[in-house]
Amino acid sequence: MADKSYQAVMGRRPEIMRKAVGIDYDSFESGSLAFDYETMMSKAAFSLDKIREIQRATGIGNTPLLEMKNLTALARHYAAPGKGARIFVKDEACNPSGSFKARRASVSAYYAKTKGYPGLVSATSGNYGAGIASQAAMLGLKAIVVQEVFDSRGLGQPEILEKGRACEAYGAEVLQLTVGPELFYTFLLVLEETGFFNASLYTPFSITGIETLGVEIAEQCQSLLGKKPDVVVATNAGGGNLTGTARGLIKAGCADTKIVAASVDLSGLHMASDKDFNRKSFTTGHTGFGVPFTTSPDRADVPRNAARPLRYMDRYVTITQGEVFFMTEALAQVEGLERGPAGNTSLAAAFSIAQEMDQDQIVVVQETEYTGAGKHPSPQLTFASANGIEVRRGDPKDNIPGQRIVIPENPGQIKAVELPLEKLRQSYLKHNLASVKDGKVSAADMEYLAAEINLPPAEAEAMIQAALKEGK
């Protein structure tokens, strides 16, 4: 019988992952910094046409693109004359499991079925788990969802508990754990003992499944409006949402569309901290995941992460928890759409960004998610108050993550805050150039890094050389 101690299981990680994913990641490596990202994405997954076929078979995709006429009018009320872009929302809550994560899950489930895996395992706070469970049910597979739910006091966040309920409703076995290293250890152990497929959020299957979302946005904008979107705003956590959507937009000819990442500002809170775990009201789409996965994407549960958001983002903004709660209620009460908090993160950002843009321009929020009892502002804010967080009305600039949630007094106070891309690029290079010992980077590595930080070759080389000098 295999040794089940933490050290032993972690030591078997490469072997467990190799069996559970079915991808030879070594074949894409160069032996240095660079790896062949595009070849991995094309050879390890499926063509766009095949993915659309897979998704049609289980009722995924072709979700409506809805114009937020009332929110647009409200944004124009606070904008300068002639400003206030038209705001559209891609209503991904219409997918079978209630979010865009169904797109990610569909390709993983299809691959697992064709390769003879008896089931799928996912480690997730919940929306993706629901997608996996739903797709597994359609294909006659089993599903196990491993959730990080509780702090050491045994308290679980309302949103995560709601997502766990959804996973169970679709027939998944849900393993609910406390915050800390237990999650990944349990995940590996389950993969090893069951022989199930690792439905990681970060495989090419998961990311290419989202490309159809970007393609549909392009097609629907062209059909409805006769033009491509000017800006697409994506809620950013692990980076897959933005990466897949951007790749789809590019494939659909939207090379000039600006891609904006949006995250809830949870700066100062550590995601693996038992103390901080229940001092945040958002389990995804926040800077605790968004920033580290942008600057060091290969921290994932697979050797090479297919989600590489820094390659695609033109801008990164943050929004406060209170602003997202405000926008969640505004969407329901002004537009008549009751949707969950993740998509409303990018909607809050888009409301602010629209005020910078001309009235004939188009800004698209690329996803919504279903809502439920634990996802509403009321249980989230009640839970925050019970955990010592001050909740009040006022100026959201006074928000302090983990201490104070400030709900805006009026929509004009919703203001997206820039996260400078230059700093994110510098942080990325610091992480990735740490292994360079002689201070020299090959031409192939230089080309790879330029793509990774999304800069023209000359600009990228100057930044890389500066980073190398700083690291000496």
Secondary structure, DSSP 8 states (H G I E B T S, - for coil): ----SHHHHHHTHHHHHHHHH---GGGGB-SSS-B-HHHHHHHSS--HHHHHHHHHHTT-----EEE-HHHHHHHHHHS-TTB--EEEEE-GGGSTTSSTHHHHHHHHHHHHHHTT-SEEEEESSSHHHHHHHHHHHHHT-EEEEEEEEE-TT--B-HHHHHHHHHHHHTT-EEEEEESSTHHHHHHHHHHHHH--EE--TTSHHHHHHHHHHHHHHHHHHHHHHSS--SEEEEE-SSSHHHHHHHHHHHHTT-TT-EEEEEEE--TT--TT-HHHHTT-S-SSSBHHHHHHHHH-GGGSSSSS-S--GGGT-SEEEEE-HHHHHHHHHHHHHHH-----HHHHHHHHHHHHHHTTSBTT-EEEE-------GGGSHHHHHHHHHHTT-EEEEE-GGG-BTTTEEEEESSGGG---EE--HHHHHHHHHHHHSTT-SSS---HHHHHHHHHHHT--HHHHHHHHHHHHHHH-
